[in-house]
């Protein structure tokens, strides 16, 4: 188990541990778009996101199925196509340039995928798990013409044990049918719309994160939950296993991973705690000399887990955790503040949409995925609000490693935006929206799955169930549900939405300048959830030639920085009055929005980085503790 994932990947690629269907890579080329990121030229069918996709639960053996697949688009009620329309590069959605297709799929159509793979002979007598990290929105999975299962939800990973459907040898056929209603009012879709304009973006359909297989024995670890307790200098760990029998045991090691911990190269970490316990039973691992995680020192602890039957180890996984506490604290002047590790901590960062001109929802490469986070730190921020989108597991891993606190939004249900929301008014439960029972059920199913999937990420310090009253319904119940899924983090019930005293945080939005037109009057933690939007359309780096917009617009980076600095002074004034965090719109331009700190293609940073960093660090330091 101490072998690195790099070694395992080399085995897969060089020794033929796994393979995809035979396709002609010369037939693939990115679909034309106005601009692209620097990483787009590095993408090919041979290297489409080859990294291990699940850093918090690493197994040695696995095989990527990313690459060229066949695809076809049919009427939604049609049978499986008799012929394929062409080839698509997985894991890029069909609408994207890097898919090689670049076409839309309507709600009246179905998107079909087809590929083949081989199961390595060394995996025989083990179960084969087929993993999809994200498919938007409803998927049916077939192996060798047999229906394996269904999944709904565009943002969460799902797996199937496909062992009963496999042939004894040779190529295994894998097919997928996807339908996606986008903003039909029944499903979470964030900023995707069928008619992109203004703040609404190009839809995403089908596979948009990695697809891969791995072998497991009849008894195997399915997940674990690691809950840090800073006050007790400990981590409570519960390991869940499938197929475990009475008397089976899990051994858990907690080791000092350190700052910059890499789960692919864990050798040499000192053990700080060990426990052996039955699967499903929580156990406390106490750390004698605890090192806390923060943006200033993102210290991570390695977790190694072994499932044993008697003396035999039947499964091993490796992950990580951190000692980090997110809570409400009161500063020396009596203001309620967002707290990190029991200290008031001003959280300041950009609204991050997570869109790419060449991949839409999917970054071209892992290095591109990391790039935005590295720049966020270079700009002097310590926080990101991940805006109504869920990212791949590796995005949260990079936040954990680099040291960035994250507010995680729930993607809003499409078709239910607008309505009774007003930016500067107290609301009441009567202002919540009426949704269909189907939409409500889908919301709770997907939000619960999202929280469960992301709970182990130390970087996440707050959950945001709603944004600006978009699909906001039964707010009190939604907050209670969120709290039941995770009682260890703060809850920002409705960022800029219909605001009334529920949850931990009162969140106001104001454009373009930073201002709090009203506050919770001491009932909650007050934050400025969005402001800014200073626009500069940089010629040669625009998604479209017209209808570009920002909340205010300038013609040079110097002018943008001057206005940004003015806003920073205003922000410091409201921090002194009790505001505990602020979110600036936004990390990059996105399609017609030109209010990013960087252009959409990531080729231009719009302000001088050193001066921007100095301004931001001055803002963060201005909050008294």
Residue pairs with C-beta under 8 A, 6 or more apart in sequence:
1 60
1 304
1 306
1 316
1 318
2 266
2 267
3 60
4 264
4 265
4 266
5 52
5 58
5 60
5 263
5 264
6 264
6 265
8 52
8 60
8 61
8 62
9 50
9 52
11 17
12 18
12 62
12 63
12 64
13 50
16 118
16 120
17 61
17 63
17 120
17 122
18 63
18 64
18 65
18 117
18 118
18 119
18 120
18 213
19 63
19 117
19 118
20 65
20 66
20 67
20 68
20 69
20 115
20 116
20 117
21 68
21 69
21 70
21 114
21 115
21 116
21 117
21 171
22 116
23 45
23 67
23 68
23 69
23 70
23 87
24 68
24 87
25 44
25 45
25 46
25 68
27 68
27 86
27 87
28 44
28 45
28 68
28 87
28 89
28 100
29 100
30 36
30 40
30 43
30 97
30 98
30 100
30 358
31 96
31 97
31 99
31 100
31 101
31 102
31 103
32 97
32 102
33 97
33 102
33 357
33 358
34 357
34 542
34 543
34 544
35 357
35 541
35 542
35 543
35 599
35 600
35 601
36 97
36 357
36 358
36 601
37 356
37 357
37 358
37 364
37 368
37 601
37 602
37 603
38 601
38 602
38 603
39 363
39 364
39 365
39 367
39 368
39 371
40 97
40 98
40 358
40 364
42 364
42 365
43 89
43 98
43 358
43 364
43 365
45 67
45 68
45 89
46 67
48 66
48 67
48 89
48 90
48 91
48 92
49 64
49 66
49 91
49 210
49 362
49 365
49 366
50 64
50 66
51 366
51 394
52 58
52 62
52 263
52 264
53 131
53 133
53 209
53 210
53 212
53 392
53 393
53 394
54 131
54 133
54 157
54 393
55 263
55 319
55 320
55 393
55 394
55 397
56 263
56 319
56 320
56 393
56 397
56 456
56 457
57 221
57 223
57 224
57 317
57 318
57 319
58 263
58 264
58 317
58 318
58 319
59 214
59 216
59 316
59 317
60 316
61 122
61 123
61 214
61 215
62 212
62 213
62 214
63 117
63 120
63 212
63 213
63 214
64 210
64 211
64 212
65 90
65 115
65 117
65 174
65 211
65 212
65 213
66 90
66 91
66 210
66 211
66 212
67 89
67 90
67 115
68 87
68 88
68 89
68 90
68 100
69 87
69 88
69 89
69 90
69 113
69 114
69 115
70 84
70 86
70 87
70 88
70 113
70 114
70 115
71 84
71 85
71 86
71 87
71 88
71 94
71 101
71 111
71 112
71 113
71 114
72 81
72 83
72 84
72 85
72 111
72 112
72 114
73 85
73 94
73 103
73 105
73 109
73 110
73 111
73 112
74 81
74 109
74 110
74 112
75 108
75 109
75 110
76 107
76 108
76 109
76 110
76 179
78 110
80 112
80 175
80 177
81 112
84 114
86 100
86 101
87 100
88 94
88 99
88 100
88 101
88 113
89 98
89 99
89 100
90 113
90 115
90 207
90 211
91 133
91 207
91 208
91 209
91 210
91 211
91 362
92 98
92 99
92 100
92 208
92 359
92 360
92 362
93 99
93 136
93 204
93 205
93 206
93 207
93 208
93 359
93 360
93 361
93 362
94 101
94 102
94 103
94 105
94 111
94 205
94 206
95 101
95 102
95 103
95 104
95 105
95 202
95 203
95 204
95 205
95 360
96 102
96 204
96 356
96 358
96 359
96 360
96 361
96 362
97 357
97 358
97 359
98 358
98 359
98 362
98 364
104 194
104 203
104 205
105 111
105 180
105 205
105 206
106 194
107 179
107 180
107 181
107 182
107 184
107 194
109 179
110 177
110 178
110 179
111 177
111 178
111 179
111 180
111 205
111 206
112 175
112 176
112 177
112 178
113 174
113 175
113 176
113 177
113 178
113 206
113 207
114 173
114 174
114 175
114 176
115 174
116 171
116 172
116 173
116 174
117 171
117 172
117 174
117 213
118 170
118 171
118 172
119 128
119 166
119 172
119 213
120 215
123 215
126 215
126 216
126 217
127 161
127 163
127 215
127 216
127 217
127 218
127 220
128 161
128 162
128 163
128 166
128 213
128 214
128 215
129 159
129 160
129 161
129 162
129 213
129 214
129 215
129 216
130 141
130 143
130 148
130 159
130 160
130 161
130 162
130 174
130 211
130 213
131 157
131 158
131 159
131 210
131 211
131 212
131 213
131 214
132 139
132 141
132 151
132 157
132 158
132 159
132 207
132 209
132 211
133 157
133 209
133 210
133 211
133 212
133 392
133 393
134 154
134 155
134 156
134 157
134 207
134 208
134 209
134 390
134 392
135 151
135 154
135 158
135 176
135 178
135 206
135 207
135 208
135 209
136 154
136 155
136 178
136 180
136 189
136 204
136 205
136 206
136 208
136 361
137 152
137 153
137 154
137 178
137 179
137 180
137 181
137 182
137 187
137 189
137 205
138 150
138 151
138 152
138 178
138 179
138 180
139 150
139 151
139 152
139 158
139 176
139 177
139 178
140 147
140 149
140 150
140 176
140 177
140 178
141 147
141 148
141 149
141 150
141 151
141 160
141 174
141 175
141 176
142 148
142 173
142 174
142 175
142 176
142 177
143 162
143 165
143 166
143 172
143 173
143 174
143 175
144 165
144 166
144 167
144 172
144 173
145 173
145 175
146 165
148 160
148 162
148 165
149 160
151 158
152 187
152 442
152 445
152 446
153 188
153 442
153 445
153 446
153 449
154 180
154 187
154 188
154 189
154 204
154 208
154 411
155 188
155 389
155 390
155 411
155 446
155 450
156 390
156 446
156 449
156 450
156 453
157 209
157 393
157 453
162 172
162 213
166 172
176 206
176 207
178 205
178 206
178 207
180 203
180 205
180 206
181 187
181 414
182 189
182 192
182 193
182 194
182 203
182 205
182 414
183 189
183 192
183 193
183 194
183 203
183 414
183 415
184 414
184 415
185 413
185 414
185 415
185 416
185 436
185 439
186 413
186 415
186 436
186 438
186 439
186 442
187 413
187 414
187 439
187 442
188 410
188 411
188 412
188 413
188 414
188 442
188 443
188 446
188 471
189 203
189 411
189 412
189 413
189 414
190 387
190 388
190 389
190 411
190 412
190 414
191 199
191 200
191 201
191 353
191 355
191 387
191 388
191 389
192 200
192 201
192 202
192 203
192 204
192 414
193 200
193 201
193 203
193 414
194 203
196 202
196 203
196 591
196 592
197 547
197 592
198 549
198 592
198 593
199 593
201 353
201 355
201 360
201 590
201 591
202 360
202 591
204 360
204 361
208 360
208 361
208 362
209 362
209 392
210 392
216 315
217 243
217 314
217 315
218 243
218 314
219 241
219 242
219 243
219 244
219 245
219 248
219 307
219 309
219 314
219 315
220 241
220 242
220 243
220 307
220 314
220 315
221 239
221 240
221 241
221 250
221 305
221 307
221 315
221 317
222 240
222 241
222 242
223 239
223 240
224 237
224 238
224 239
224 240
224 303
224 305
224 317
224 319
224 456
225 236
225 237
225 238
225 240
225 455
225 456
226 235
226 236
226 237
226 303
226 319
226 321
226 456
227 235
227 236
227 237
227 488
228 234
228 235
228 236
228 321
228 322
228 323
228 324
228 325
228 458
228 488
229 235
229 236
229 284
229 325
230 290
230 292
230 323
230 324
230 325
230 341
230 342
231 325
231 342
232 284
232 286
233 286
233 287
233 288
233 290
233 323
234 284
234 285
234 286
234 287
235 254
235 273
235 284
235 285
235 287
235 301
235 321
235 323
236 282
236 283
236 284
236 285
237 252
237 254
237 275
237 282
237 283
237 284
237 285
237 303
237 321
238 280
238 281
238 282
238 283
239 250
239 252
239 277
239 279
239 280
239 305
239 307
240 279
240 280
241 248
241 250
241 279
241 280
241 307
241 315
244 279
244 280
244 307
245 309
247 309
247 310
248 278
248 279
248 307
248 308
248 309
249 276
249 277
249 278
249 279
249 307
249 308
250 276
250 277
250 278
250 279
250 305
250 306
250 307
250 308
251 274
251 275
251 276
251 305
251 306
251 308
252 274
252 275
252 276
252 277
252 283
252 285
252 303
252 304
252 305
253 271
253 273
253 274
253 302
253 303
253 304
253 305
254 271
254 272
254 273
254 274
254 285
254 287
254 301
254 302
254 303
254 321
255 266
255 269
255 270
255 271
255 272
255 301
255 302
255 303
255 304
256 269
256 270
256 272
256 291
256 301
256 302
257 266
257 269
257 299
257 300
257 301
257 302
257 320
258 269
258 299
258 300
259 297
259 298
259 299
259 300
260 298
260 401
261 300
261 302
261 320
261 401
262 401
263 302
263 318
263 319
263 320
263 397
266 302
266 304
266 318
269 302
272 285
272 287
272 288
272 289
272 301
273 285
273 286
273 287
274 285
275 283
275 284
275 285
277 283
279 307
287 301
287 323
290 323
291 297
291 299
291 323
292 299
292 322
292 323
292 324
292 341
293 299
293 300
293 322
293 323
293 324
293 400
293 403
293 458
294 324
294 340
294 341
294 345
294 403
295 377
295 382
295 383
295 403
295 404
295 405
296 403
297 403
298 322
298 400
298 401
298 402
298 403
298 458
299 322
299 323
300 320
300 321
300 322
300 400
300 401
300 458
301 320
301 321
301 322
301 323
302 318
302 319
302 320
303 318
303 319
303 320
303 321
304 316
304 317
304 318
305 316
305 317
305 318
305 319
306 313
306 315
306 316
307 313
307 314
307 315
307 316
308 314
319 456
320 400
321 456
321 458
322 400
322 458
323 341
324 340
324 341
324 458
324 461
325 339
325 340
325 341
325 342
326 338
326 339
326 340
326 405
326 461
326 462
326 488
326 489
326 490
327 339
327 342
327 490
328 336
328 337
328 338
328 339
328 490
328 504
328 525
329 336
329 337
329 338
329 339
329 342
329 343
329 344
330 336
330 337
331 337
331 344
331 623
331 624
331 625
332 624
332 625
333 578
333 624
335 578
335 580
336 522
336 524
336 525
336 526
336 578
336 580
337 344
337 345
337 346
337 525
337 580
337 623
338 344
338 345
338 346
338 347
338 461
338 462
338 490
338 505
338 525
338 527
338 580
338 581
339 345
340 347
340 405
340 461
343 625
344 580
344 623
344 625
346 575
346 580
346 581
346 619
346 620
346 622
346 623
347 382
347 383
347 405
347 407
347 461
347 527
347 580
347 581
347 582
348 381
348 382
348 383
348 581
348 582
348 583
348 584
348 616
348 619
348 620
349 376
349 381
349 382
349 383
349 384
349 385
349 404
349 405
349 583
349 584
350 376
350 379
350 381
350 384
350 385
350 583
350 584
350 585
350 586
350 587
350 597
351 385
351 387
351 530
351 583
351 584
351 585
351 586
351 587
352 372
352 376
352 384
352 385
352 386
352 387
352 586
352 587
353 387
353 389
353 586
353 587
353 588
353 590
354 361
354 386
354 387
354 389
354 391
354 395
355 361
355 588
355 590
355 591
355 600
356 362
356 363
356 364
356 368
357 543
357 600
357 601
358 364
361 389
363 369
366 394
368 602
369 391
369 392
369 394
369 395
369 398
370 398
370 402
371 602
372 587
372 588
372 598
372 602
373 384
373 395
373 398
373 399
373 402
373 404
374 402
375 587
375 597
375 598
375 605
376 384
376 404
376 587
377 402
377 403
377 404
378 609
378 613
379 597
379 609
379 612
379 613
379 616
380 612
380 613
380 614
380 615
380 616
380 617
380 620
381 404
381 616
382 403
382 404
382 405
382 620
383 404
383 405
383 406
383 407
383 581
383 583
384 399
384 404
384 405
384 406
384 407
384 587
385 406
385 407
385 409
385 464
385 495
385 529
385 583
386 406
386 407
386 408
386 409
387 409
387 467
387 586
388 409
388 410
388 411
388 412
388 467
388 470
389 409
389 411
390 408
390 411
390 450
390 454
396 406
396 454
396 457
396 459
396 460
397 457
399 406
399 457
399 459
400 457
400 458
400 459
404 459
405 459
405 460
405 461
406 457
406 459
406 460
406 461
406 462
407 460
407 461
407 462
407 463
407 464
407 492
407 495
407 583
408 450
408 454
408 460
408 462
408 463
408 464
409 464
409 467
409 495
410 443
410 446
410 447
410 450
410 463
410 464
410 465
410 466
411 446
412 466
412 467
412 470
412 471
413 435
413 439
413 442
413 443
413 470
413 471
416 433
416 435
416 439
416 470
416 471
417 468
417 470
417 471
419 433
419 469
420 427
420 431
420 433
420 469
420 498
421 431
421 468
421 469
421 472
421 497
421 498
423 496
423 508
423 509
423 510
423 517
424 508
424 510
424 517
424 518
425 518
426 499
426 500
426 518
427 497
427 498
427 499
427 500
428 498
428 500
429 475
429 476
429 500
431 469
431 498
432 472
432 473
432 474
432 475
432 498
433 469
433 471
433 472
433 473
434 473
435 443
435 471
435 473
439 471
440 473
440 474
443 471
443 473
443 478
444 481
447 465
447 478
447 481
447 482
447 485
448 481
448 485
451 463
451 482
451 485
451 486
452 485
454 460
455 485
455 486
460 489
461 489
461 490
462 489
462 490
462 491
462 492
462 504
462 505
463 482
463 486
463 489
463 490
463 491
463 492
464 491
464 492
464 494
464 495
464 507
465 475
465 478
465 479
465 482
465 491
465 492
465 493
465 494
466 472
466 475
466 478
466 493
466 494
466 495
466 497
467 494
467 495
467 496
467 497
468 494
468 495
468 496
468 497
468 509
469 494
469 497
469 498
470 497
472 494
472 497
472 498
475 493
475 494
475 497
475 498
475 500
475 502
476 502
478 493
479 491
479 493
479 502
479 503
482 491
483 491
490 504
490 505
490 525
491 503
491 504
491 505
492 503
492 504
492 505
492 507
492 527
492 529
493 499
493 502
493 503
493 505
493 507
494 503
494 507
495 507
495 509
495 529
495 530
496 507
496 508
496 509
496 529
496 530
497 507
499 506
499 507
499 508
499 520
501 520
501 523
501 524
503 524
504 524
504 525
505 524
505 525
505 526
505 527
506 519
506 520
506 523
506 524
506 525
506 526
506 527
507 527
507 528
507 529
508 516
508 517
508 518
508 519
508 526
508 527
508 528
508 529
509 528
509 529
509 530
509 531
510 516
510 517
510 528
510 530
510 531
511 530
511 531
511 532
511 533
511 551
511 585
512 531
512 532
512 533
512 534
512 551
512 552
512 567
513 531
513 567
513 570
514 528
514 531
514 532
514 567
514 570
514 571
514 574
514 582
515 528
515 531
515 570
515 574
516 526
516 528
516 574
516 577
516 579
519 526
519 578
519 579
520 526
525 580
525 581
526 578
526 579
526 580
527 579
527 580
527 581
527 582
527 583
528 571
528 574
528 579
528 581
528 582
528 583
529 583
530 583
530 585
531 567
531 571
531 582
531 583
531 584
531 585
532 551
532 564
532 567
532 584
532 585
532 586
532 595
533 550
533 551
533 552
533 585
533 586
533 595
534 550
534 551
534 552
534 553
534 554
534 560
534 563
534 564
534 567
534 595
535 548
535 549
535 550
535 551
535 552
535 553
535 554
535 593
535 594
535 595
536 550
536 553
536 554
536 555
536 556
536 557
536 559
536 560
536 594
536 606
537 548
537 550
537 553
537 594
538 594
538 599
538 604
538 606
541 589
541 599
541 600
541 601
541 603
541 604
542 548
542 589
542 594
542 599
542 600
543 589
543 590
543 591
543 592
543 600
544 591
544 592
547 592
548 592
548 593
548 594
549 592
549 593
549 594
549 595
550 593
550 594
550 595
551 585
551 595
552 563
553 594
554 560
554 563
557 606
557 607
557 608
560 606
560 607
561 607
561 608
561 611
561 612
561 615
564 607
564 612
564 615
565 615
568 615
568 616
568 618
568 619
571 579
571 582
571 619
572 618
572 619
572 622
575 582
575 619
575 622
575 623
576 622
576 624
580 623
582 619
584 597
585 595
586 593
586 595
586 596
586 597
587 596
587 597
587 598
588 596
588 597
588 598
588 599
588 600
588 602
589 595
589 596
589 598
589 599
589 600
590 596
590 600
591 600
596 606
597 605
597 606
597 607
597 612
598 604
598 605
598 606
599 606
